[in-house]
Amino acid sequence: MFNPIPRSINELPLSEASFLLENRQKDDFMAALAHELRNPLTPICAGIELLKQGGDDPVVVLLARSMMERQAKHMARMIDDLTDISKIARGRLDLQFEPVSLESILQSAAEACRPNLETLEQRLSVSRVPHDAVVNGDATRLYEVFCNVFNNAIKYTPARGEVRVMTRRELDRVIVAVEDDGIGMTAEELAHIFETFWQVKQGSQRSNGLGIGLALAERLVHLHSGEISASSPGLGCGSTFTISLPAASKSPSPFKCGIPAPDSAPAPQKILVADDNRDCACGLALLLERSGHEVRIAVNGADALAVYAEFTPTVVFLDLVMPILDGYEVARAIRKNSHESKPLLIAISGWGQEKARLRATAAGFDHHLVKPFAFEELESVLSEGVLSEKGPVDAISAVA
């Protein structure tokens, strides 16, 4: 019997239609990811060219450096969001709960959005936060929630528009409302707004991104036993995102965004950097040398052991994935043969999963840094490790 060719995905059997829809969504996501990675890469490449052509002009150097730093942080934040979504889906995201004041978190999130606000000449106002607006949560993750919600409001608000943040205490809940005078949403868009990889398509020239920020915010709020909702009177009438969190009764812990600087710079060390990406190795080596350390480089595991035997460093940075011998093998060999001297071993890798951390600890590493890491965190880890006499410490993940 002749079976007509389906004219649309709606005419396919349910299982086949679901498979094709999933593939289409995957293709759309990969295309969006490529687009979003190219966006920050373009000014980074432009900054490199500026430094090549005008490296002696301090104004050009400052402009290029600022531009490249902003875009590198944007890329790192995008990768972190993808990683967090994956961890939540697999139930692997660890939260550190403690009483925290929302005032410091909201102010830090607002400050983080300043570059986007200045670009669009927008204003973000945070109304007075009640002193009892204290919640029991993970301060870093709540900071991510409000950064994502604020940035979403900024993205869909026209130039010279305004975003308003208002906080109130209602019985055993703390309510934060984020209002904007942006493009607004239809009822259909409101129904999908917290879905992963979904984003508003109409009416905005800035409807780019991966559709991760609000989905991540929604999942993090739920992990805090909270609720997040979106409302809008309609197109052109702005939107309001409301976040409700359980209030805490205990005194809050202070929250400060960023990485604390070490109390004092570490004494000069003999450091080995091993990474098969020569640019990564050379870049890290140059930064360490500018801090007064003596540094040697290796580009594979076998070379790393050879340099270690000749150089006898006090600190070793090892990429985990290298040819000939990987970082785990090199670390085990160093630990096995270092009977008297016990160098500080720091893993540097693009792998940040818990199994990679556990494997690194088992191989003898003291620290685990995930690329890209902030230089301030590198200095902090180096100071802590060199000055500490307690042996291996907990794995640390860098947030750029």
MOCOR-V308218 format. One record per residue. N is the residue number from 1. RES is the residue in one letter. PHI is phi in whole degrees, 0 to 359 (* if undefined). PSI is psi in whole degrees, 0 to 359 (NA if undefined). Layout:
BEGIN
n-><N,N>
res-><RES,RES>
phi-><PHI,PHI>
psi-><PSI,PSI>
END
This chain:
BEGIN
n-><1,2,3,4,5,6,7,8,9,10,11,12,13,14,15,16,17,18,19,20,21,22,23,24,25,26,27,28,29,30,31,32,33,34,35,36,37,38,39,40,41,42,43,44,45,46,47,48,49,50,51,52,53,54,55,56,57,58,59,60,61,62,63,64,65,66,67,68,69,70,71,72,73,74,75,76,77,78,79,80,81,82,83,84,85,86,87,88,89,90,91,92,93,94,95,96,97,98,99,100,101,102,103,104,105,106,107,108,109,110,111,112,113,114,115,116,117,118,119,120,121,122,123,124,125,126,127,128,129,130,131,132,133,134,135,136,137,138,139,140,141,142,143,144,145,146,147,148,149,150,151,152,153,154,155,156,157,158,159,160,161,162,163,164,165,166,167,168,169,170,171,172,173,174,175,176,177,178,179,180,181,182,183,184,185,186,187,188,189,190,191,192,193,194,195,196,197,198,199,200,201,202,203,204,205,206,207,208,209,210,211,212,213,214,215,216,217,218,219,220,221,222,223,224,225,226,227,228,229,230,231,232,233,234,235,236,237,238,239,240,241,242,243,244,245,246,247,248,249,250,251,252,253,254,255,256,257,258,259,260,261,262,263,264,265,266,267,268,269,270,271,272,273,274,275,276,277,278,279,280,281,282,283,284,285,286,287,288,289,290,291,292,293,294,295,296,297,298,299,300,301,302,303,304,305,306,307,308,309,310,311,312,313,314,315,316,317,318,319,320,321,322,323,324,325,326,327,328,329,330,331,332,333,334,335,336,337,338,339,340,341,342,343,344,345,346,347,348,349,350,351,352,353,354,355,356,357,358,359,360,361,362,363,364,365,366,367,368,369,370,371,372,373,374,375,376,377,378,379,380,381,382,383,384,385,386,387,388,389,390,391,392,393,394,395,396,397,398,399,400>
res-><M,F,N,P,I,P,R,S,I,N,E,L,P,L,S,E,A,S,F,L,L,E,N,R,Q,K,D,D,F,M,A,A,L,A,H,E,L,R,N,P,L,T,P,I,C,A,G,I,E,L,L,K,Q,G,G,D,D,P,V,V,V,L,L,A,R,S,M,M,E,R,Q,A,K,H,M,A,R,M,I,D,D,L,T,D,I,S,K,I,A,R,G,R,L,D,L,Q,F,E,P,V,S,L,E,S,I,L,Q,S,A,A,E,A,C,R,P,N,L,E,T,L,E,Q,R,L,S,V,S,R,V,P,H,D,A,V,V,N,G,D,A,T,R,L,Y,E,V,F,C,N,V,F,N,N,A,I,K,Y,T,P,A,R,G,E,V,R,V,M,T,R,R,E,L,D,R,V,I,V,A,V,E,D,D,G,I,G,M,T,A,E,E,L,A,H,I,F,E,T,F,W,Q,V,K,Q,G,S,Q,R,S,N,G,L,G,I,G,L,A,L,A,E,R,L,V,H,L,H,S,G,E,I,S,A,S,S,P,G,L,G,C,G,S,T,F,T,I,S,L,P,A,A,S,K,S,P,S,P,F,K,C,G,I,P,A,P,D,S,A,P,A,P,Q,K,I,L,V,A,D,D,N,R,D,C,A,C,G,L,A,L,L,L,E,R,S,G,H,E,V,R,I,A,V,N,G,A,D,A,L,A,V,Y,A,E,F,T,P,T,V,V,F,L,D,L,V,M,P,I,L,D,G,Y,E,V,A,R,A,I,R,K,N,S,H,E,S,K,P,L,L,I,A,I,S,G,W,G,Q,E,K,A,R,L,R,A,T,A,A,G,F,D,H,H,L,V,K,P,F,A,F,E,E,L,E,S,V,L,S,E,G,V,L,S,E,K,G,P,V,D,A,I,S,A,V,A>
phi-><*,284,253,295,290,300,274,208,296,290,267,278,304,303,295,291,297,296,296,294,296,296,295,296,298,296,297,297,294,297,294,294,296,300,297,290,284,292,303,287,294,298,293,296,295,296,297,298,294,300,294,292,272,229,297,268,266,298,293,295,299,296,299,296,296,297,296,293,296,300,289,295,294,297,297,298,296,296,294,299,298,300,295,294,302,295,296,295,298,263,67,249,271,269,243,253,274,197,293,225,276,288,300,293,292,296,294,294,294,296,295,295,273,306,302,294,296,294,300,261,54,261,234,241,249,252,293,308,266,304,296,266,278,244,234,263,197,269,301,295,289,294,300,297,304,287,300,293,292,298,296,295,297,297,298,258,250,298,305,66,275,224,240,242,241,233,236,213,255,233,53,260,232,246,247,240,248,245,253,225,250,272,284,74,217,275,299,294,293,299,289,246,300,259,279,296,72,262,208,297,258,270,68,227,279,248,280,255,101,258,71,252,307,288,297,294,301,298,290,293,297,296,294,263,60,250,225,226,219,233,217,200,293,143,299,80,247,78,219,227,251,243,242,243,231,296,283,253,262,278,293,282,270,292,238,226,291,102,251,293,285,296,299,211,292,294,296,305,236,266,236,253,244,240,203,287,274,299,297,297,296,292,298,294,298,297,297,292,296,293,269,97,270,264,233,237,239,225,245,203,296,296,298,300,293,295,294,299,296,275,265,46,288,267,225,230,262,235,291,280,248,222,287,70,231,276,298,297,295,296,298,297,295,295,296,291,260,261,282,265,280,236,293,283,255,237,280,235,201,277,267,242,293,301,295,291,294,297,295,295,298,296,280,111,287,269,222,225,255,262,290,275,246,287,297,299,290,301,297,296,296,296,297,298,290,290,275,275,242,265,88,305,243,295,296,234,256,282,237,272>
psi-><137,128,118,148,130,137,341,169,337,342,358,156,152,313,317,320,320,319,314,321,319,319,320,317,321,316,318,319,316,321,318,321,316,318,314,331,327,327,305,335,328,307,332,315,322,321,321,317,322,317,325,321,329,40,342,352,112,329,316,318,315,316,311,317,315,317,314,322,315,314,325,320,323,316,316,319,321,317,320,319,316,317,318,319,317,318,318,318,328,5,31,7,119,135,140,101,137,159,127,146,130,338,311,326,316,319,320,320,320,319,323,334,357,315,318,321,316,322,320,5,42,169,132,116,130,109,163,128,127,145,335,17,70,133,159,105,183,111,318,318,324,324,318,319,308,328,315,319,317,312,326,316,319,317,324,17,134,163,142,19,185,143,130,135,121,135,140,158,127,104,245,23,152,126,129,123,130,108,143,163,45,209,346,179,153,169,323,319,321,328,340,359,333,12,142,134,7,143,156,132,332,152,3,132,355,24,55,193,181,356,35,323,308,326,318,317,316,318,322,321,317,324,342,16,31,184,146,137,160,144,156,135,343,182,134,2,14,176,159,128,127,126,125,127,146,135,151,152,339,166,143,155,146,145,131,122,144,188,125,139,147,152,326,150,141,151,152,136,162,117,135,129,119,118,131,346,104,324,319,315,314,319,314,320,317,318,318,322,323,341,6,7,156,124,141,154,144,148,8,170,319,316,323,316,322,314,322,316,325,325,333,64,159,342,137,122,123,123,142,332,102,155,164,291,133,176,324,315,319,317,316,320,319,315,324,323,355,83,318,304,139,87,153,122,124,117,136,124,158,353,121,8,157,323,328,322,313,319,322,317,317,330,350,7,147,327,158,110,133,128,143,141,150,142,329,322,322,315,320,315,319,316,313,315,318,323,344,146,20,359,202,144,175,151,145,131,129,143,110,NA>
END
